[in-house]
């Protein structure tokens, strides 16, 4: 057995698949290690797990190997779960996409009257970045000395503001603030904590038994991967930052095993009907035109998903970047293909590797 590499016994390739298995493994071979952080890789084709493997270790102190049950912080890949939580409340008629921030939070400043749930889901709200507001609040102070902010703290910060980056609905700008506020919206309209709602309405029904919204002191992450950064002196554990405690924009931990269950639920429309999911998978427009990033680059986004075409194939995907972690999910629905890469190191772009795997299947 190769050190640092784990392949779940249930994923046994037949003779016809062994060549593909070797090709996928070759994409990640450089990350085999019994002492360095690495990644977990999942490939699902036509509803079946065809590749599920870990490379490297989940903790540089313990050197425990990464496997299919290792739980990584998803970072922004969490946003699709936040969007699903919001959509479940809309399904129950406890919320409407047209509801505004002041409808939900009557004490929110006047500018909240223009910001809708839909705009926060699609990054067209214009909300100021809470990360920038924190930088102004703690000028020149090292991140490790800044108290961790939570979703409720983001709401409080934005209540102190009087304006937005642009008139809501007139431009596109990726917003972690919006998804933190969506977590608070879920709490307000459901009467439950965001983490509890996720557990009861998404994770438990889908049997995602080891997935959770991590809250220090309230729950624990089993089989936890710890984030790392490489320097000239070697690897250093860099697992948490001042913004690592928010949940709506990036606080979910999960594993390959549970991501396979999530992918199955999306494929089979387990939580919401295909018709109800259409709105989440329809690219937002601004004034009837496709959206662009602030730098002018075209961007296509629905509710918690980037949506575009990859080499002529329908493509829905997301990435995650946070202290110590890099993650991605790449789905090609019409091709029956999903690739997930979860890494506890920051010296790589998981999407690049995931797409190299996708290229092996897409014709």
C-alpha positions as a Markdown table, in Angstrom:
| # | Residue | x | y | z |
|---|---|---|---|---|
| 1 | Unk | 0.0 | 0.0 | 0.0 |
| 2 | Unk | 1.3 | 3.4 | -0.9 |
| 3 | Unk | 1.9 | 5.6 | 2.1 |
| 4 | Unk | -0.6 | 8.4 | 2.5 |
| 5 | Unk | -3.1 | 6.9 | 0.1 |
| 6 | Unk | -6.4 | 5.3 | 1.0 |
| 7 | Unk | -9.0 | 3.8 | -1.3 |
| 8 | Unk | -12.3 | 2.7 | 0.2 |
| 9 | Unk | -12.8 | -1.0 | -0.3 |
| 10 | Unk | -16.3 | -0.4 | -1.7 |
| 11 | Unk | -14.8 | 1.3 | -4.7 |
| 12 | Unk | -13.3 | -1.6 | -6.6 |
| 13 | Unk | -12.7 | -0.9 | -10.3 |
| 14 | Unk | -13.4 | -3.7 | -12.7 |
| 15 | Unk | -10.8 | -4.6 | -15.4 |
| 16 | Unk | -12.3 | -2.1 | -17.8 |
| 17 | Unk | -12.1 | 0.7 | -15.2 |
| 18 | Unk | -8.6 | 0.0 | -13.9 |
| 19 | Unk | -7.0 | 2.1 | -16.6 |
| 20 | Unk | -9.1 | 5.1 | -15.7 |
| 21 | Unk | -8.3 | 4.6 | -12.1 |
| 22 | Unk | -4.6 | 4.8 | -12.8 |
| 23 | Unk | -5.1 | 7.9 | -14.9 |
| 24 | Unk | -7.0 | 9.7 | -12.1 |
| 25 | Unk | -4.4 | 8.6 | -9.5 |
| 26 | Unk | -1.6 | 9.9 | -11.7 |
| 27 | Unk | -3.2 | 13.4 | -11.5 |
| 28 | Unk | -2.7 | 13.5 | -7.7 |
| 29 | Unk | 0.4 | 11.3 | -7.4 |
| 30 | Unk | 2.6 | 14.2 | -6.3 |
| 31 | Unk | 0.5 | 14.5 | -3.1 |
| 32 | Unk | 1.2 | 11.1 | -1.8 |
| 33 | Unk | 2.9 | 11.5 | 1.6 |
| 34 | Unk | 2.9 | 10.2 | 5.1 |
| 35 | Unk | 3.9 | 13.5 | 6.7 |
| 36 | Unk | 2.5 | 16.4 | 4.5 |
| 37 | Unk | -1.1 | 17.7 | 4.2 |
| 38 | Unk | -2.9 | 16.7 | 1.1 |
| 39 | Unk | -6.4 | 16.1 | -0.2 |
| 40 | Unk | -9.3 | 13.8 | -0.7 |
| 41 | Unk | -10.7 | 13.1 | -4.2 |
| 42 | Unk | -14.1 | 11.8 | -5.2 |
| 43 | Unk | -15.3 | 11.0 | -8.7 |
| 44 | Unk | -19.0 | 10.0 | -9.3 |
| 45 | Unk | -20.1 | 8.8 | -12.8 |
| 46 | Unk | -23.7 | 8.0 | -13.6 |
| 47 | Unk | -24.6 | 7.7 | -9.9 |
| 48 | Unk | -21.7 | 5.4 | -8.9 |
| 49 | Unk | -18.5 | 6.3 | -7.0 |
| 50 | Unk | -15.8 | 5.3 | -9.4 |
| 51 | Unk | -12.9 | 6.9 | -7.5 |
| 52 | Unk | -12.6 | 7.8 | -3.8 |
| 53 | Unk | -9.1 | 8.3 | -2.4 |
| 54 | Unk | -7.1 | 10.3 | 0.1 |
| 55 | Unk | -3.6 | 11.6 | -0.2 |
| 56 | Unk | -1.4 | 12.9 | 2.6 |
| 57 | Unk | -2.3 | 13.5 | 6.2 |
| 58 | Unk | -5.1 | 15.2 | 8.0 |
| 59 | Unk | -2.9 | 16.6 | 10.7 |
| 60 | Unk | 0.9 | 17.3 | 10.5 |
| 61 | Unk | 1.1 | 16.6 | 14.3 |
| 62 | Unk | -0.7 | 13.3 | 14.3 |
| 63 | Unk | 0.1 | 12.2 | 10.7 |
| 64 | Unk | -3.2 | 10.4 | 10.5 |
| 65 | Unk | -3.9 | 9.6 | 6.8 |
| 66 | Unk | -6.6 | 11.3 | 4.9 |
| 67 | Unk | -9.4 | 9.0 | 3.8 |
| 68 | Unk | -13.0 | 9.1 | 2.6 |
| 69 | Unk | -14.3 | 9.9 | 6.1 |
| 70 | Unk | -11.9 | 12.8 | 6.7 |
| 71 | Unk | -13.9 | 16.0 | 7.4 |
| 72 | Unk | -12.6 | 19.2 | 5.7 |
| 73 | Unk | -13.8 | 22.8 | 6.1 |
| 74 | Unk | -15.7 | 23.4 | 2.9 |
| 75 | Unk | -15.2 | 27.2 | 3.0 |
| 76 | Unk | -17.4 | 28.8 | 0.2 |
| 77 | Unk | -18.6 | 25.4 | -1.1 |
| 78 | Unk | -20.8 | 25.8 | 2.0 |
| 79 | Unk | -22.9 | 28.4 | 0.2 |
| 80 | Unk | -24.9 | 25.8 | -1.8 |
| 81 | Unk | -26.1 | 24.4 | 1.6 |
| 82 | Unk | -27.0 | 27.9 | 2.8 |
| 83 | Unk | -28.9 | 28.5 | -0.5 |
| 84 | Unk | -30.7 | 25.1 | 0.0 |
| 85 | Unk | -31.8 | 26.1 | 3.5 |
| 86 | Unk | -33.2 | 29.3 | 2.2 |
| 87 | Unk | -35.0 | 27.5 | -0.6 |
| 88 | Unk | -36.5 | 25.0 | 1.8 |
| 89 | Unk | -38.0 | 27.9 | 3.8 |
| 90 | Unk | -39.4 | 29.4 | 0.6 |
| 91 | Unk | -40.9 | 26.0 | -0.2 |
| 92 | Unk | -42.6 | 26.1 | 3.2 |
| 93 | Unk | -43.8 | 29.6 | 2.5 |
| 94 | Unk | -42.0 | 30.9 | 5.5 |
| 95 | Unk | -39.9 | 33.2 | 3.3 |
| 96 | Unk | -40.1 | 34.7 | -0.2 |
| 97 | Unk | -37.2 | 35.6 | -2.5 |
| 98 | Unk | -38.7 | 39.1 | -2.7 |
| 99 | Unk | -38.5 | 39.7 | 1.0 |
| 100 | Unk | -36.1 | 42.4 | 2.0 |
| 101 | Unk | -33.7 | 42.8 | 4.9 |
| 102 | Unk | -36.0 | 45.2 | 6.6 |
| 103 | Unk | -38.9 | 42.7 | 6.2 |
| 104 | Unk | -36.8 | 40.1 | 8.1 |
| 105 | Unk | -35.0 | 42.5 | 10.5 |
| 106 | Unk | -37.2 | 45.5 | 11.2 |
| 107 | Unk | -34.3 | 47.3 | 13.0 |
| 108 | Unk | -32.1 | 47.1 | 9.9 |
| 109 | Unk | -31.0 | 50.5 | 8.4 |
| 110 | Unk | -33.0 | 52.2 | 5.6 |
| 111 | Unk | -30.8 | 50.8 | 2.9 |
| 112 | Unk | -32.0 | 47.3 | 3.7 |
| 113 | Unk | -35.4 | 48.1 | 2.1 |
| 114 | Unk | -33.8 | 47.7 | -1.3 |
| 115 | Unk | -32.0 | 44.4 | -0.6 |
| 116 | Unk | -33.9 | 41.2 | -1.3 |
| 117 | Unk | -33.2 | 37.6 | -0.4 |
| 118 | Unk | -32.8 | 36.8 | -4.1 |
| 119 | Unk | -30.1 | 39.5 | -4.4 |
| 120 | Unk | -28.1 | 38.1 | -1.5 |
| 121 | Unk | -28.3 | 34.6 | -3.0 |
| 122 | Unk | -27.0 | 35.8 | -6.4 |
| 123 | Unk | -24.4 | 38.3 | -5.1 |
| 124 | Unk | -26.2 | 41.3 | -6.5 |
| 125 | Unk | -27.0 | 43.0 | -3.1 |
| 126 | Unk | -24.1 | 45.4 | -3.1 |
| 127 | Unk | -23.6 | 44.7 | 0.7 |
| 128 | Unk | -20.3 | 46.0 | 2.0 |
| 129 | Unk | -17.7 | 43.2 | 2.7 |
| 130 | Unk | -17.6 | 42.4 | 6.4 |
| 131 | Unk | -13.9 | 41.5 | 6.0 |
| 132 | Unk | -13.2 | 45.1 | 4.9 |
| 133 | Unk | -15.3 | 46.5 | 7.8 |
| 134 | Unk | -13.3 | 44.3 | 10.3 |
| 135 | Unk | -10.0 | 45.6 | 8.8 |
| 136 | Unk | -11.2 | 49.2 | 9.5 |
| 137 | Unk | -12.3 | 48.1 | 13.0 |
| 138 | Unk | -8.9 | 46.6 | 13.8 |
| 139 | Unk | -6.3 | 48.6 | 11.8 |
| 140 | Unk | -2.8 | 47.2 | 11.8 |
| 141 | Unk | -3.7 | 44.4 | 14.2 |
| 142 | Unk | -2.4 | 40.9 | 13.3 |
| 143 | Unk | -5.3 | 38.6 | 12.3 |
| 144 | Unk | -4.5 | 36.1 | 15.1 |
| 145 | Unk | -5.2 | 38.8 | 17.6 |
| 146 | Unk | -8.6 | 39.8 | 16.2 |
| 147 | Unk | -11.6 | 38.1 | 17.9 |
| 148 | Unk | -13.5 | 35.7 | 15.6 |
| 149 | Unk | -16.6 | 37.1 | 14.1 |
| 150 | Unk | -19.9 | 35.1 | 13.8 |
| 151 | Unk | -22.8 | 35.6 | 11.5 |
| 152 | Unk | -24.7 | 37.6 | 14.1 |
| 153 | Unk | -21.6 | 39.9 | 14.3 |
| 154 | Unk | -21.7 | 40.4 | 10.6 |
| 155 | Unk | -25.3 | 41.5 | 10.9 |
| 156 | Unk | -24.4 | 43.9 | 13.7 |
| 157 | Unk | -21.5 | 45.4 | 11.6 |
| 158 | Unk | -23.8 | 46.0 | 8.6 |
| 159 | Unk | -26.5 | 47.5 | 10.8 |
| 160 | Unk | -23.9 | 50.3 | 11.6 |
| 161 | Unk | -23.5 | 51.1 | 7.9 |
| 162 | Unk | -25.7 | 53.5 | 5.8 |
| 163 | Unk | -25.0 | 52.5 | 2.3 |
| 164 | Unk | -24.0 | 49.7 | -0.2 |
| 165 | Unk | -21.3 | 49.4 | -2.8 |
| 166 | Unk | -23.8 | 49.9 | -5.6 |
| 167 | Unk | -27.6 | 50.2 | -5.9 |
| 168 | Unk | -28.9 | 46.7 | -5.1 |
| 169 | Unk | -29.7 | 44.7 | -8.2 |
| 170 | Unk | -27.6 | 46.8 | -10.6 |
| 171 | Unk | -24.2 | 44.9 | -10.5 |
| 172 | Unk | -22.6 | 41.7 | -9.4 |
| 173 | Unk | -19.9 | 41.4 | -6.7 |
| 174 | Unk | -19.2 | 38.2 | -4.8 |
| 175 | Unk | -20.4 | 38.7 | -1.2 |
| 176 | Unk | -19.6 | 36.7 | 1.9 |
| 177 | Unk | -21.6 | 39.3 | 3.8 |
| 178 | Unk | -24.8 | 38.3 | 2.0 |
| 179 | Unk | -24.4 | 34.6 | 2.8 |
| 180 | Unk | -23.7 | 35.4 | 6.5 |
| 181 | Unk | -26.9 | 37.4 | 6.6 |
| 182 | Unk | -28.8 | 34.5 | 4.9 |
| 183 | Unk | -27.8 | 32.3 | 7.8 |
| 184 | Unk | -29.4 | 34.8 | 10.1 |
| 185 | Unk | -32.5 | 35.0 | 7.9 |
| 186 | Unk | -32.8 | 31.2 | 8.2 |
| 187 | Unk | -32.6 | 31.5 | 12.0 |
| 188 | Unk | -35.1 | 34.3 | 12.1 |
| 189 | Unk | -37.7 | 32.6 | 9.9 |
| 190 | Unk | -37.2 | 29.0 | 11.1 |
| 191 | Unk | -36.9 | 29.8 | 14.9 |
| 192 | Unk | -33.9 | 27.5 | 15.0 |
| 193 | Unk | -30.2 | 28.0 | 15.0 |
| 194 | Unk | -28.7 | 27.8 | 11.5 |
| 195 | Unk | -26.7 | 24.7 | 12.4 |
| 196 | Unk | -29.7 | 23.0 | 13.8 |
| 197 | Unk | -31.8 | 23.8 | 10.7 |
| 198 | Unk | -29.1 | 22.4 | 8.5 |
| 199 | Unk | -28.9 | 19.2 | 10.6 |
| 200 | Unk | -32.7 | 18.6 | 10.7 |
| 201 | Unk | -33.6 | 19.6 | 7.2 |
| 202 | Unk | -30.6 | 18.6 | 5.1 |
| 203 | Unk | -27.9 | 16.5 | 6.8 |
| 204 | Unk | -30.1 | 14.1 | 8.7 |
| 205 | Unk | -32.6 | 13.4 | 5.9 |
| 206 | Unk | -29.7 | 12.8 | 3.5 |
| 207 | Unk | -27.8 | 10.6 | 6.1 |
| 208 | Unk | -24.9 | 13.0 | 5.9 |
| 209 | Unk | -24.0 | 11.7 | 9.4 |
| 210 | Unk | -20.7 | 13.4 | 9.8 |
| 211 | Unk | -21.4 | 16.8 | 8.3 |
| 212 | Unk | -22.0 | 19.8 | 10.5 |
| 213 | Unk | -21.7 | 23.6 | 10.8 |
| 214 | Unk | -18.8 | 23.8 | 13.2 |
| 215 | Unk | -19.3 | 26.0 | 16.2 |
| 216 | Unk | -16.4 | 25.9 | 18.7 |
| 217 | Unk | -17.5 | 24.9 | 22.1 |
| 218 | Unk | -20.9 | 23.6 | 20.8 |
| 219 | Unk | -19.9 | 20.7 | 18.7 |
| 220 | Unk | -16.9 | 18.7 | 17.5 |
| 221 | Unk | -15.6 | 17.7 | 14.1 |
| 222 | Unk | -14.8 | 14.0 | 13.9 |
| 223 | Unk | -11.9 | 12.8 | 11.8 |
| 224 | Unk | -11.0 | 16.4 | 11.3 |
| 225 | Unk | -8.5 | 17.7 | 8.8 |
| 226 | Unk | -6.5 | 20.7 | 10.0 |
| 227 | Unk | -5.5 | 23.4 | 7.5 |
| 228 | Unk | -1.9 | 24.2 | 6.7 |
| 229 | Unk | 0.3 | 26.6 | 4.9 |
| 230 | Unk | 3.8 | 26.0 | 3.6 |
| 231 | Unk | 6.7 | 28.3 | 4.3 |
| 232 | Unk | 10.5 | 28.2 | 3.9 |
| 233 | Unk | 10.6 | 26.5 | 7.3 |
| 234 | Unk | 8.2 | 23.8 | 6.3 |
| 235 | Unk | 4.5 | 23.2 | 6.9 |
| 236 | Unk | 2.7 | 25.2 | 9.6 |
| 237 | Unk | -0.8 | 24.5 | 10.9 |
| 238 | Unk | -3.0 | 27.5 | 9.9 |
| 239 | Unk | -6.4 | 26.3 | 10.7 |
| 240 | Unk | -8.4 | 29.3 | 11.9 |
| 241 | Unk | -8.6 | 33.0 | 11.3 |
| 242 | Unk | -10.7 | 35.9 | 12.5 |
| 243 | Unk | -13.3 | 35.0 | 9.8 |
| 244 | Unk | -13.3 | 31.2 | 10.3 |
| 245 | Unk | -16.3 | 31.1 | 12.6 |
| 246 | Unk | -19.0 | 32.4 | 10.3 |
| 247 | Unk | -21.3 | 29.7 | 9.0 |
| 248 | Unk | -23.4 | 30.9 | 6.2 |
| 249 | Unk | -20.5 | 31.8 | 3.9 |
| 250 | Unk | -18.2 | 28.9 | 4.7 |
| 251 | Unk | -18.5 | 27.1 | 8.0 |
| 252 | Unk | -19.5 | 23.5 | 7.0 |
| 253 | Unk | -17.2 | 20.5 | 7.5 |
| 254 | Unk | -17.8 | 17.3 | 5.6 |
| 255 | Unk | -16.2 | 14.3 | 3.9 |
| 256 | Unk | -16.1 | 12.6 | 0.6 |
| 257 | Unk | -18.6 | 10.0 | 1.9 |
| 258 | Unk | -21.1 | 12.7 | 2.7 |
| 259 | Unk | -20.4 | 14.8 | -0.4 |
| 260 | Unk | -21.4 | 11.7 | -2.4 |
| 261 | Unk | -24.7 | 11.7 | -0.6 |
| 262 | Unk | -25.2 | 15.4 | -1.4 |
| 263 | Unk | -24.4 | 14.8 | -5.0 |
| 264 | Unk | -27.0 | 12.0 | -5.1 |
| 265 | Unk | -29.6 | 14.2 | -3.5 |
| 266 | Unk | -29.0 | 16.9 | -6.2 |
| 267 | Unk | -29.2 | 14.3 | -8.9 |
| 268 | Unk | -32.4 | 12.7 | -7.6 |
| 269 | Unk | -34.0 | 16.0 | -6.5 |
| 270 | Unk | -34.5 | 14.5 | -3.0 |
| 271 | Unk | -35.0 | 17.8 | -1.1 |
| 272 | Unk | -36.6 | 20.0 | -3.7 |
| 273 | Unk | -38.3 | 19.1 | -7.0 |
| 274 | Unk | -36.5 | 19.6 | -10.3 |
| 275 | Unk | -38.9 | 22.5 | -11.0 |
| 276 | Unk | -38.1 | 24.2 | -7.7 |
| 277 | Unk | -34.4 | 23.8 | -8.3 |
| 278 | Unk | -34.6 | 25.6 | -11.7 |
| 279 | Unk | -34.4 | 29.0 | -10.0 |
| 280 | Unk | -31.2 | 28.1 | -8.3 |
| 281 | Unk | -29.6 | 27.0 | -11.6 |
| 282 | Unk | -30.7 | 30.0 | -13.7 |
| 283 | Unk | -27.9 | 32.6 | -14.1 |
| 284 | Unk | -28.8 | 36.0 | -12.6 |
| 285 | Unk | -29.0 | 39.0 | -15.0 |
| 286 | Unk | -28.7 | 42.7 | -14.3 |
| 287 | Unk | -31.0 | 44.9 | -16.3 |
| 288 | Unk | -31.6 | 42.0 | -18.6 |
| 289 | Unk | -27.9 | 41.5 | -19.3 |
| 290 | Unk | -25.4 | 38.8 | -18.3 |
| 291 | Unk | -23.4 | 39.7 | -15.2 |
| 292 | Unk | -19.7 | 40.6 | -15.0 |
| 293 | Unk | -17.3 | 40.8 | -12.1 |
| 294 | Unk | -16.0 | 44.2 | -10.9 |
| 295 | Unk | -13.0 | 43.7 | -13.1 |
| 296 | Unk | -15.2 | 43.2 | -16.2 |
| 297 | Unk | -14.8 | 39.5 | -16.5 |
| 298 | Unk | -18.0 | 37.6 | -17.4 |
| 299 | Unk | -19.5 | 35.6 | -14.5 |
| 300 | Unk | -22.6 | 33.4 | -14.3 |
| 301 | Unk | -24.1 | 32.6 | -10.9 |
| 302 | Unk | -27.4 | 31.2 | -9.6 |
| 303 | Unk | -28.1 | 30.4 | -5.9 |
| 304 | Unk | -24.8 | 29.1 | -4.4 |
| 305 | Unk | -23.5 | 27.8 | -7.8 |
| 306 | Unk | -21.4 | 29.2 | -10.6 |
| 307 | Unk | -23.1 | 28.2 | -13.8 |
| 308 | Unk | -21.4 | 28.0 | -17.2 |
| 309 | Unk | -20.3 | 25.8 | -20.1 |
| 310 | Unk | -17.0 | 23.8 | -19.9 |
| 311 | Unk | -15.8 | 22.7 | -23.3 |
| 312 | Unk | -19.4 | 22.6 | -24.5 |
| 313 | Unk | -20.7 | 20.7 | -21.4 |
| 314 | Unk | -23.2 | 22.0 | -18.9 |
| 315 | Unk | -21.3 | 22.9 | -15.8 |
| 316 | Unk | -22.3 | 23.9 | -12.2 |
| 317 | Unk | -19.5 | 24.3 | -9.7 |
| 318 | Unk | -18.1 | 26.2 | -6.7 |
| 319 | Unk | -14.8 | 26.7 | -5.0 |
| 320 | Unk | -13.8 | 27.3 | -1.4 |
| 321 | Unk | -10.8 | 29.3 | -0.1 |
| 322 | Unk | -10.1 | 29.9 | 3.6 |
| 323 | Unk | -7.3 | 29.8 | 6.1 |
| 324 | Unk | -5.6 | 26.4 | 5.5 |
| 325 | Unk | -8.1 | 24.9 | 3.1 |
| 326 | Unk | -8.9 | 24.9 | -0.6 |
| 327 | Unk | -11.9 | 23.0 | -2.0 |
| 328 | Unk | -14.1 | 22.5 | -5.1 |
| 329 | Unk | -17.1 | 20.6 | -6.5 |
| 330 | Unk | -17.4 | 20.3 | -10.2 |
| 331 | Unk | -20.7 | 18.9 | -11.6 |
| 332 | Unk | -21.6 | 18.1 | -15.2 |
| 333 | Unk | -25.3 | 17.1 | -14.8 |
| 334 | Unk | -26.0 | 16.0 | -18.4 |
| 335 | Unk | -22.8 | 13.9 | -18.4 |
| 336 | Unk | -23.5 | 12.3 | -15.1 |
| 337 | Unk | -20.2 | 13.4 | -13.8 |
| 338 | Unk | -19.1 | 15.0 | -10.5 |
| 339 | Unk | -15.6 | 15.6 | -9.2 |
| 340 | Unk | -14.9 | 16.8 | -5.6 |
| 341 | Unk | -11.4 | 17.8 | -4.3 |
| 342 | Unk | -11.0 | 18.8 | -0.7 |
| 343 | Unk | -7.5 | 20.0 | 0.4 |
| 344 | Unk | -6.1 | 20.9 | 3.8 |
| 345 | Unk | -3.3 | 22.9 | 2.1 |
| 346 | Unk | -3.3 | 26.3 | 0.3 |
| 347 | Unk | -0.6 | 25.8 | -2.3 |
| 348 | Unk | -2.9 | 24.6 | -5.0 |
| 349 | Unk | -6.1 | 25.3 | -7.0 |
| 350 | Unk | -8.3 | 22.2 | -6.6 |
| 351 | Unk | -10.5 | 23.2 | -9.6 |
| 352 | Unk | -7.5 | 22.8 | -11.9 |
| 353 | Unk | -7.0 | 19.2 | -10.7 |
| 354 | Unk | -10.7 | 18.4 | -10.7 |
| 355 | Unk | -11.0 | 19.6 | -14.3 |
| 356 | Unk | -8.0 | 17.5 | -15.4 |
| 357 | Unk | -10.0 | 14.5 | -14.1 |
| 358 | Unk | -13.2 | 15.7 | -15.8 |
| 359 | Unk | -11.2 | 15.9 | -19.1 |
| 360 | Unk | -10.6 | 12.2 | -18.8 |
| 361 | Unk | -14.4 | 11.6 | -19.1 |
| 362 | Unk | -15.7 | 14.4 | -21.2 |
| 363 | Unk | -15.7 | 14.0 | -24.9 |
